[in-house]
Each structure stands twice: as C-alpha cells, then as structure tokens.
Amino acid sequence: FHDVLAFSAVPDLEGWACSSLAAWDDATNDGRVLACRNLDYPSTPSIEEHQIVKVHAPDGARAGWIGIGWPGSAGCLTGLSDRGVFVAIHDVVPQTTSGSGRTTPRALALEELVESLSPGERTGAAALAALRAHRFAMGANVLVAWDGEDARGAVVLEVDSDDERTGGVTLRDPGTDATFIACSNDHVVRSEDLYGCDRREALRRGAKRGGIDVEAAWELLEDSGMSITLHRCVALPAARTLLVQKHAGGSWGPVERFVV
C-alpha cells in the first residue's frame, strides 16, 4: 500500500507542462462537450512503452471510469467517467512554499473527482469543494468538463494549497469565452504576473473559430503539443467515449477508442 501511495506522488515531485481545451454549444460541431488534452512530462523509453488505459468498474456510489496511466500507478491524471465527467491535470509551480505537514497526491484527489462528480448545475462548485478538502505539495490546474441531460460545461480549478486567501483552490469559469475554456500551466485568476502561454492561446484561437469536431481537435492538439508529450486524447463525455493516442519510440501510435 505504501509503495502504491508513494508512486502516486511521483507527478508531484516536479512540475512541467500539459495543455487542454473543453468546448461546447457553438464552439463544437454538434453542440455537445468535446474535451482534448496533451499530457506533457519528461520520460524514458520504458515509461513511454508501458502507458496503459486503466478501466475502473463502478463501486457503490462511485462512478466507473477509464484513464491513462502505468502499471501499478494509482489515481487519475486523465480520466472519463461513465457519468460523463472528464478530468485532466496540468502542473503549475506553486507561488508559495508547501511548508511541512501531510499532503495528498494530486492524482488521488483527481480520482476522487472523476469517481464522485455528476453533470449538473453545481458540478464546478462540487469539484471546488472536493479539492479544498485537501492540501497539495505541487500547484496545479485541473480541467473538469461534463455533459449530461440537463447540464454541460467546464471549469478550471487553480490549485496553490498554501494561498490562504483562496482556501487553496480557485475556480476559473469560461468567462467572456462563454462556450469554451483552455488550460495550460499558469494560474489565470490568481496570478498578478501572467507569463502567457502560446499553447493555451493556440487552443483558444482554435475554439474561437467554432465548429470543432474530432478531426479539428487532433489538429489543435498537434499545434499545442511538445516534444515531451506522452499521450493526447479527445473526450466526448456525452457519448462516454475517450480517444487515445500514445507516444513511444519517437512516433505516435494508432488512435484507440474506448467507451466507458
């Protein structure tokens, strides 16, 4: 158990990259939510080769879900639930030091989100409350997107646990963009000194053109990807479908389709 817990904290050792986009209504070709993401992190050939898609069965009140990980890894870095909720992590170097005391591996906190959230008017608020119940060693942006019968949308949760002004987590909604939200590695709401991000802005420009479909999403991911991108995926939460492409050996593998 302790080995698994320690392994789940590996992503918290050092922050790197990642980028994502969630879009809906006029921003997509069918009006439903489409989310896409690059997971960027330095790796070894073995790490690249052993990426797997994990399947978690429903358990009582916990939703079933699928995610991309590695053998023996716990938690969620990229996941889609059978309720139509998509979750993706992005690293952000925290503005304040973590100090001492217990912290939760971010991957485990995201697993709680993907297993407990349901699409609704208060999905964003529920995600905010769930993350504020924890304290984290590494900062983060967490994209949460959902598509149900009565509600669809997305938010970004900006995490910096030692920022007492915000309870450790700030919610960023789409704001003036209205029908899409893009995310990378800077805190947009809480930051007083934005460095900007070309990858996030490339995703925003694509969303502003509207009518995004799966093919356009793959093109946006390629435009915003990096040499250290480990996997990229397109999620269709209403259809409970996750399209995954993994990078290994210097090239991209085939697109794999999973339905949860």
HELIX and SHEET records of a PDB file:
HELIX    1   1 HIS A    2  SER A    8  1                                   7    
HELIX    2   2 VAL A   10  ASP A   12  5                                   3    
HELIX    3   3 PRO A   45  GLU A   49  1                                   5    
HELIX    4   4 ARG A  106  SER A  116  1                                  11    
HELIX    5   5 THR A  123  ARG A  132  1                                  10    
HELIX    6   6 GLY A  175  ASP A  177  5                                   3    
HELIX    7   7 ASP A  198  ARG A  209  1                                  12    
HELIX    8   8 VAL A  214  SER A  224  1                                  11    
HELIX    9   9 PRO A  237  ALA A  239  5                                   3    
SHEET    1   A 6 PHE A 180  CYS A 183  0                                        
SHEET    2   A 6 SER A  19  ASP A  25 -1                                        
SHEET    3   A 6 GLY A  31  ASP A  40 -1                                        
SHEET    4   A 6 THR A 229  LEU A 236 -1                                        
SHEET    5   A 6 THR A 241  ALA A 248 -1                                        
SHEET    6   A 6 SER A 251  TRP A 252 -1                                        
SHEET    1   B 6 PHE A 180  CYS A 183  0                                        
SHEET    2   B 6 SER A  19  ASP A  25 -1                                        
SHEET    3   B 6 GLY A  31  ASP A  40 -1                                        
SHEET    4   B 6 THR A 229  LEU A 236 -1                                        
SHEET    5   B 6 THR A 241  ALA A 248 -1                                        
SHEET    6   B 6 GLU A 256  VAL A 259 -1                                        
SHEET    1   C 7 ILE A  52  HIS A  56  0                                        
SHEET    2   C 7 TRP A  65  GLY A  69 -1                                        
SHEET    3   C 7 THR A  78  SER A  81 -1                                        
SHEET    4   C 7 VAL A  85  VAL A  92 -1                                        
SHEET    5   C 7 GLY A 139  ASP A 147 -1                                        
SHEET    6   C 7 ARG A 152  VAL A 159 -1                                        
SHEET    7   C 7 VAL A 169  ARG A 172 -1                                        
END                                                                             
